[in-house]
Amino acid sequence: MWDAKSSAFGDLAWFKLAEPDTAVAYAEHCEQLWCTTPHAVAYLHWLHPYPKVMRERSEIFAMKEALALGA
């Protein structure tokens, strides 16, 4: 299970990654890198459905849903 405390970002920082300003800053900062790195898009297409990534993503969504429902 993904543990926010063991994350390099600290407690519940994963939640802040969903903020629009953070997403825009990431896109602006990394766009040139992703566009000029050979095979970057192919790597993302491989990574997105990878079982461990999907499991982690589902755990994060479950935490976000629990927070939204006030659990």
Biopython code that builds the backbone (N, CA, C, O; Angstrom):
import numpy as np
from Bio.PDB.StructureBuilder import StructureBuilder

atoms = [
    (1, "MET", "N", (0.834, -1.190, 0.000)),
    (1, "MET", "CA", (0.000, 0.000, 0.000)),
    (1, "MET", "C", (0.868, 1.239, 0.000)),
    (1, "MET", "O", (1.913, 1.263, 0.650)),
    (2, "TRP", "N", (0.455, 2.259, -0.714)),
    (2, "TRP", "CA", (1.185, 3.520, -0.776)),
    (2, "TRP", "C", (1.075, 4.237, 0.546)),
    (2, "TRP", "O", (-0.014, 4.341, 1.111)),
    (3, "ASP", "N", (2.190, 4.733, 1.044)),
    (3, "ASP", "CA", (2.218, 5.390, 2.340)),
    (3, "ASP", "C", (2.721, 6.812, 2.169)),
    (3, "ASP", "O", (3.878, 7.022, 1.805)),
    (4, "ALA", "N", (1.868, 7.783, 2.427)),
    (4, "ALA", "CA", (2.243, 9.195, 2.269)),
    (4, "ALA", "C", (3.420, 9.554, 3.145)),
    (4, "ALA", "O", (4.238, 10.388, 2.757)),
    (5, "LYS", "N", (3.531, 8.946, 4.322)),
    (5, "LYS", "CA", (4.621, 9.286, 5.233)),
    (5, "LYS", "C", (5.968, 8.842, 4.689)),
    (5, "LYS", "O", (6.989, 9.448, 5.014)),
    (6, "SER", "N", (5.993, 7.803, 3.872)),
    (6, "SER", "CA", (7.259, 7.355, 3.307)),
    (6, "SER", "C", (7.565, 8.058, 1.992)),
    (6, "SER", "O", (8.622, 7.843, 1.398)),
    (7, "SER", "N", (6.652, 8.886, 1.545)),
    (7, "SER", "CA", (6.836, 9.624, 0.304)),
    (7, "SER", "C", (7.862, 10.727, 0.494)),
    (7, "SER", "O", (8.004, 11.280, 1.585)),
    (8, "ALA", "N", (8.569, 11.036, -0.570)),
    (8, "ALA", "CA", (9.534, 12.133, -0.526)),
    (8, "ALA", "C", (8.832, 13.470, -0.332)),
    (8, "ALA", "O", (9.472, 14.458, 0.027)),
    (9, "PHE", "N", (7.528, 13.510, -0.563)),
    (9, "PHE", "CA", (6.782, 14.757, -0.463)),
    (9, "PHE", "C", (6.230, 15.010, 0.935)),
    (9, "PHE", "O", (5.785, 16.122, 1.219)),
    (10, "GLY", "N", (6.245, 14.023, 1.806)),
    (10, "GLY", "CA", (5.756, 14.202, 3.169)),
    (10, "GLY", "C", (4.278, 13.884, 3.303)),
    (10, "GLY", "O", (3.643, 13.400, 2.366)),
    (11, "ASP", "N", (3.744, 14.161, 4.476)),
    (11, "ASP", "CA", (2.354, 13.812, 4.801)),
    (11, "ASP", "C", (1.344, 14.462, 3.877)),
    (11, "ASP", "O", (1.313, 15.683, 3.719)),
    (12, "LEU", "N", (0.528, 13.633, 3.277)),
    (12, "LEU", "CA", (-0.607, 14.048, 2.448)),
    (12, "LEU", "C", (-0.253, 15.000, 1.322)),
    (12, "LEU", "O", (-1.138, 15.647, 0.763)),
    (13, "ALA", "N", (1.022, 15.099, 0.979)),
    (13, "ALA", "CA", (1.411, 15.974, -0.121)),
    (13, "ALA", "C", (0.859, 15.467, -1.443)),
    (13, "ALA", "O", (0.689, 16.249, -2.378)),
    (14, "TRP", "N", (0.571, 14.151, -1.538)),
    (14, "TRP", "CA", (0.019, 13.617, -2.784)),
    (14, "TRP", "C", (-1.280, 14.324, -3.130)),
    (14, "TRP", "O", (-1.612, 14.484, -4.305)),
    (15, "PHE", "N", (-2.019, 14.749, -2.106)),
    (15, "PHE", "CA", (-3.284, 15.434, -2.345)),
    (15, "PHE", "C", (-3.046, 16.772, -3.043)),
    (15, "PHE", "O", (-3.835, 17.173, -3.898)),
    (16, "LYS", "N", (-1.970, 17.459, -2.686)),
    (16, "LYS", "CA", (-1.631, 18.748, -3.293)),
    (16, "LYS", "C", (-1.239, 18.597, -4.755)),
    (16, "LYS", "O", (-1.356, 19.550, -5.526)),
    (17, "LEU", "N", (-0.773, 17.414, -5.150)),
    (17, "LEU", "CA", (-0.375, 17.203, -6.533)),
    (17, "LEU", "C", (-1.557, 17.291, -7.486)),
    (17, "LEU", "O", (-1.370, 17.451, -8.692)),
    (18, "ALA", "N", (-2.769, 17.188, -6.959)),
    (18, "ALA", "CA", (-3.965, 17.258, -7.793)),
    (18, "ALA", "C", (-4.425, 18.696, -8.013)),
    (18, "ALA", "O", (-5.356, 18.932, -8.784)),
    (19, "GLU", "N", (-3.793, 19.650, -7.356)),
    (19, "GLU", "CA", (-4.196, 21.047, -7.502)),
    (19, "GLU", "C", (-3.913, 21.541, -8.919)),
    (19, "GLU", "O", (-2.877, 21.198, -9.488)),
    (20, "PRO", "N", (-4.806, 22.335, -9.498)),
    (20, "PRO", "CA", (-4.609, 22.828, -10.861)),
    (20, "PRO", "C", (-3.302, 23.594, -11.055)),
    (20, "PRO", "O", (-2.636, 23.426, -12.077)),
    (21, "ASP", "N", (-2.929, 24.429, -10.092)),
    (21, "ASP", "CA", (-1.690, 25.195, -10.229)),
    (21, "ASP", "C", (-0.476, 24.275, -10.298)),
    (21, "ASP", "O", (0.463, 24.529, -11.052)),
    (22, "THR", "N", (-0.500, 23.206, -9.507)),
    (22, "THR", "CA", (0.604, 22.251, -9.509)),
    (22, "THR", "C", (0.680, 21.534, -10.843)),
    (22, "THR", "O", (1.767, 21.333, -11.385)),
    (23, "ALA", "N", (-0.468, 21.148, -11.370)),
    (23, "ALA", "CA", (-0.496, 20.452, -12.657)),
    (23, "ALA", "C", (0.018, 21.354, -13.774)),
    (23, "ALA", "O", (0.778, 20.908, -14.633)),
    (24, "VAL", "N", (-0.389, 22.607, -13.768)),
    (24, "VAL", "CA", (0.066, 23.551, -14.793)),
    (24, "VAL", "C", (1.564, 23.776, -14.678)),
    (24, "VAL", "O", (2.266, 23.789, -15.690)),
    (25, "ALA", "N", (2.068, 23.955, -13.453)),
    (25, "ALA", "CA", (3.501, 24.173, -13.247)),
    (25, "ALA", "C", (4.302, 22.964, -13.730)),
    (25, "ALA", "O", (5.349, 23.115, -14.360)),
    (26, "TYR", "N", (3.800, 21.760, -13.428)),
    (26, "TYR", "CA", (4.486, 20.548, -13.889)),
    (26, "TYR", "C", (4.527, 20.509, -15.410)),
    (26, "TYR", "O", (5.571, 20.252, -16.011)),
    (27, "ALA", "N", (3.378, 20.766, -16.022)),
    (27, "ALA", "CA", (3.307, 20.711, -17.482)),
    (27, "ALA", "C", (4.246, 21.725, -18.120)),
    (27, "ALA", "O", (4.943, 21.407, -19.084)),
    (28, "GLU", "N", (4.267, 22.935, -17.591)),
    (28, "GLU", "CA", (5.135, 23.974, -18.147)),
    (28, "GLU", "C", (6.606, 23.636, -17.937)),
    (28, "GLU", "O", (7.433, 23.872, -18.817)),
    (29, "HIS", "N", (6.930, 23.086, -16.773)),
    (29, "HIS", "CA", (8.317, 22.777, -16.441)),
    (29, "HIS", "C", (8.840, 21.573, -17.221)),
    (29, "HIS", "O", (9.986, 21.570, -17.669)),
    (30, "CYS", "N", (8.012, 20.567, -17.381)),
    (30, "CYS", "CA", (8.478, 19.307, -17.954)),
    (30, "CYS", "C", (8.113, 19.094, -19.419)),
    (30, "CYS", "O", (8.556, 18.124, -20.034)),
    (31, "GLU", "N", (7.316, 19.986, -19.977)),
    (31, "GLU", "CA", (6.864, 19.785, -21.359)),
    (31, "GLU", "C", (8.033, 19.625, -22.320)),
    (31, "GLU", "O", (8.050, 18.697, -23.129)),
    (32, "GLN", "N", (8.993, 20.507, -22.238)),
    (32, "GLN", "CA", (10.135, 20.440, -23.155)),
    (32, "GLN", "C", (10.905, 19.131, -22.976)),
    (32, "GLN", "O", (11.333, 18.522, -23.957)),
    (33, "LEU", "N", (11.081, 18.701, -21.731)),
    (33, "LEU", "CA", (11.791, 17.445, -21.475)),
    (33, "LEU", "C", (11.050, 16.271, -22.103)),
    (33, "LEU", "O", (11.656, 15.451, -22.793)),
    (34, "TRP", "N", (9.711, 16.186, -21.862)),
    (34, "TRP", "CA", (8.951, 15.071, -22.409)),
    (34, "TRP", "C", (8.897, 15.106, -23.919)),
    (34, "TRP", "O", (8.891, 14.059, -24.566)),
    (35, "CYS", "N", (8.859, 16.303, -24.491)),
    (35, "CYS", "CA", (8.758, 16.417, -25.955)),
    (35, "CYS", "C", (10.073, 16.098, -26.652)),
    (35, "CYS", "O", (10.073, 15.714, -27.821)),
    (36, "THR", "N", (11.181, 16.249, -25.958)),
    (36, "THR", "CA", (12.482, 16.029, -26.593)),
    (36, "THR", "C", (13.141, 14.722, -26.173)),
    (36, "THR", "O", (14.217, 14.391, -26.671)),
    (37, "THR", "N", (12.525, 13.979, -25.277)),
    (37, "THR", "CA", (13.095, 12.708, -24.825)),
    (37, "THR", "C", (12.555, 11.586, -25.711)),
    (37, "THR", "O", (11.346, 11.357, -25.765)),
    (38, "PRO", "N", (13.449, 10.893, -26.399)),
    (38, "PRO", "CA", (12.990, 9.803, -27.261)),
    (38, "PRO", "C", (12.225, 8.739, -26.462)),
    (38, "PRO", "O", (12.635, 8.354, -25.366)),
    (39, "HIS", "N", (11.156, 8.293, -27.006)),
    (39, "HIS", "CA", (10.352, 7.197, -26.446)),
    (39, "HIS", "C", (9.625, 7.557, -25.155)),
    (39, "HIS", "O", (9.128, 6.661, -24.474)),
    (40, "ALA", "N", (9.546, 8.831, -24.797)),
    (40, "ALA", "CA", (8.887, 9.219, -23.549)),
    (40, "ALA", "C", (7.410, 8.839, -23.565)),
    (40, "ALA", "O", (6.899, 8.306, -22.580)),
    (41, "VAL", "N", (6.726, 9.105, -24.661)),
    (41, "VAL", "CA", (5.300, 8.799, -24.740)),
    (41, "VAL", "C", (5.081, 7.285, -24.718)),
    (41, "VAL", "O", (4.143, 6.799, -24.085)),
    (42, "ALA", "N", (5.936, 6.551, -25.401)),
    (42, "ALA", "CA", (5.822, 5.087, -25.371)),
    (42, "ALA", "C", (6.021, 4.565, -23.950)),
    (42, "ALA", "O", (5.338, 3.629, -23.536)),
    (43, "TYR", "N", (6.944, 5.157, -23.204)),
    (43, "TYR", "CA", (7.163, 4.762, -21.809)),
    (43, "TYR", "C", (5.916, 5.028, -20.973)),
    (43, "TYR", "O", (5.518, 4.186, -20.167)),
    (44, "LEU", "N", (5.300, 6.186, -21.158)),
    (44, "LEU", "CA", (4.091, 6.499, -20.396)),
    (44, "LEU", "C", (2.956, 5.552, -20.750)),
    (44, "LEU", "O", (2.180, 5.159, -19.879)),
    (45, "HIS", "N", (2.855, 5.187, -22.009)),
    (45, "HIS", "CA", (1.824, 4.230, -22.428)),
    (45, "HIS", "C", (2.073, 2.862, -21.796)),
    (45, "HIS", "O", (1.119, 2.135, -21.517)),
    (46, "TRP", "N", (3.331, 2.500, -21.567)),
    (46, "TRP", "CA", (3.655, 1.251, -20.894)),
    (46, "TRP", "C", (3.401, 1.367, -19.386)),
    (46, "TRP", "O", (2.869, 0.444, -18.769)),
    (47, "LEU", "N", (3.780, 2.490, -18.809)),
    (47, "LEU", "CA", (3.697, 2.658, -17.361)),
    (47, "LEU", "C", (2.263, 2.773, -16.857)),
    (47, "LEU", "O", (1.928, 2.207, -15.817)),
    (48, "HIS", "N", (1.420, 3.492, -17.574)),
    (48, "HIS", "CA", (0.058, 3.773, -17.109)),
    (48, "HIS", "C", (-0.724, 2.512, -16.738)),
    (48, "HIS", "O", (-1.326, 2.492, -15.665)),
    (49, "PRO", "N", (-0.751, 1.466, -17.553)),
    (49, "PRO", "CA", (-1.522, 0.271, -17.173)),
    (49, "PRO", "C", (-0.713, -0.775, -16.395)),
    (49, "PRO", "O", (-1.210, -1.877, -16.165)),
    (50, "TYR", "N", (0.508, -0.460, -15.989)),
    (50, "TYR", "CA", (1.343, -1.414, -15.260)),
    (50, "TYR", "C", (0.637, -1.782, -13.950)),
    (50, "TYR", "O", (0.170, -0.891, -13.240)),
    (51, "PRO", "N", (0.551, -3.064, -13.618)),
    (51, "PRO", "CA", (-0.243, -3.496, -12.453)),
    (51, "PRO", "C", (0.086, -2.789, -11.137)),
    (51, "PRO", "O", (-0.827, -2.399, -10.409)),
    (52, "LYS", "N", (1.358, -2.617, -10.820)),
    (52, "LYS", "CA", (1.711, -1.957, -9.553)),
    (52, "LYS", "C", (1.276, -0.494, -9.565)),
    (52, "LYS", "O", (0.837, 0.035, -8.544)),
    (53, "VAL", "N", (1.395, 0.145, -10.699)),
    (53, "VAL", "CA", (0.977, 1.549, -10.817)),
    (53, "VAL", "C", (-0.538, 1.657, -10.694)),
    (53, "VAL", "O", (-1.049, 2.559, -10.030)),
    (54, "MET", "N", (-1.254, 0.738, -11.334)),
    (54, "MET", "CA", (-2.720, 0.752, -11.251)),
    (54, "MET", "C", (-3.186, 0.515, -9.814)),
    (54, "MET", "O", (-4.142, 1.143, -9.359)),
    (55, "ARG", "N", (-2.516, -0.385, -9.102)),
    (55, "ARG", "CA", (-2.879, -0.656, -7.711)),
    (55, "ARG", "C", (-2.640, 0.588, -6.849)),
    (55, "ARG", "O", (-3.491, 0.961, -6.041)),
    (56, "GLU", "N", (-1.478, 1.227, -7.026)),
    (56, "GLU", "CA", (-1.184, 2.433, -6.262)),
    (56, "GLU", "C", (-2.191, 3.539, -6.582)),
    (56, "GLU", "O", (-2.661, 4.238, -5.685)),
    (57, "ARG", "N", (-2.514, 3.689, -7.857)),
    (57, "ARG", "CA", (-3.469, 4.710, -8.268)),
    (57, "ARG", "C", (-4.839, 4.457, -7.642)),
    (57, "ARG", "O", (-5.503, 5.395, -7.201)),
    (58, "SER", "N", (-5.266, 3.187, -7.601)),
    (58, "SER", "CA", (-6.570, 2.878, -7.008)),
    (58, "SER", "C", (-6.566, 3.158, -5.506)),
    (58, "SER", "O", (-7.577, 3.602, -4.962)),
    (59, "GLU", "N", (-5.450, 2.907, -4.833)),
    (59, "GLU", "CA", (-5.356, 3.206, -3.409)),
    (59, "GLU", "C", (-5.426, 4.719, -3.158)),
    (59, "GLU", "O", (-6.053, 5.169, -2.200)),
    (60, "ILE", "N", (-4.783, 5.483, -4.019)),
    (60, "ILE", "CA", (-4.825, 6.947, -3.882)),
    (60, "ILE", "C", (-6.243, 7.455, -4.117)),
    (60, "ILE", "O", (-6.728, 8.316, -3.381)),
    (61, "PHE", "N", (-6.906, 6.924, -5.141)),
    (61, "PHE", "CA", (-8.288, 7.342, -5.393)),
    (61, "PHE", "C", (-9.199, 6.969, -4.239)),
    (61, "PHE", "O", (-10.111, 7.724, -3.902)),
    (62, "ALA", "N", (-8.966, 5.817, -3.629)),
    (62, "ALA", "CA", (-9.771, 5.402, -2.473)),
    (62, "ALA", "C", (-9.568, 6.365, -1.307)),
    (62, "ALA", "O", (-10.527, 6.709, -0.616)),
    (63, "MET", "N", (-8.336, 6.801, -1.084)),
    (63, "MET", "CA", (-8.066, 7.768, -0.013)),
    (63, "MET", "C", (-8.739, 9.111, -0.314)),
    (63, "MET", "O", (-9.335, 9.730, 0.568)),
    (64, "LYS", "N", (-8.637, 9.547, -1.561)),
    (64, "LYS", "CA", (-9.265, 10.813, -1.931)),
    (64, "LYS", "C", (-10.771, 10.743, -1.767)),
    (64, "LYS", "O", (-11.387, 11.701, -1.299)),
    (65, "GLU", "N", (-11.372, 9.624, -2.144)),
    (65, "GLU", "CA", (-12.815, 9.450, -2.009)),
    (65, "GLU", "C", (-13.211, 9.459, -0.530)),
    (65, "GLU", "O", (-14.217, 10.064, -0.157)),
    (66, "ALA", "N", (-12.420, 8.788, 0.309)),
    (66, "ALA", "CA", (-12.701, 8.766, 1.739)),
    (66, "ALA", "C", (-12.625, 10.179, 2.322)),
    (66, "ALA", "O", (-13.443, 10.554, 3.162)),
    (67, "LEU", "N", (-11.645, 10.954, 1.874)),
    (67, "LEU", "CA", (-11.537, 12.337, 2.334)),
    (67, "LEU", "C", (-12.738, 13.173, 1.880)),
    (67, "LEU", "O", (-13.267, 13.984, 2.640)),
    (68, "ALA", "N", (-13.155, 12.961, 0.637)),
    (68, "ALA", "CA", (-14.286, 13.720, 0.095)),
    (68, "ALA", "C", (-15.591, 13.376, 0.807)),
    (68, "ALA", "O", (-16.462, 14.229, 0.979)),
    (69, "LEU", "N", (-15.713, 12.108, 1.222)),
    (69, "LEU", "CA", (-16.935, 11.678, 1.906)),
    (69, "LEU", "C", (-16.890, 11.968, 3.406)),
    (69, "LEU", "O", (-17.872, 11.752, 4.117)),
    (70, "GLY", "N", (-15.747, 12.457, 3.878)),
    (70, "GLY", "CA", (-15.617, 12.795, 5.290)),
    (70, "GLY", "C", (-15.438, 11.596, 6.184)),
    (70, "GLY", "O", (-15.765, 11.640, 7.370)),
    (71, "ALA", "N", (-14.915, 10.516, 5.616)),
    (71, "ALA", "CA", (-14.724, 9.294, 6.422)),
    (71, "ALA", "C", (-13.496, 9.393, 7.290)),
    (71, "ALA", "O", (-13.185, 8.459, 8.029)),
]
sb = StructureBuilder()
sb.init_structure("model")
sb.init_model(0)
sb.init_chain("A")
sb.init_seg("    ")
for serial, (resi, resn, name, xyz) in enumerate(atoms, 1):
    if name == "N":
        sb.init_residue(resn, " ", resi, " ")
    sb.init_atom(name, np.array(xyz, "f"), 0.0, 1.0, " ", f" {name:<3s}", serial, name[0])
structure = sb.get_structure()
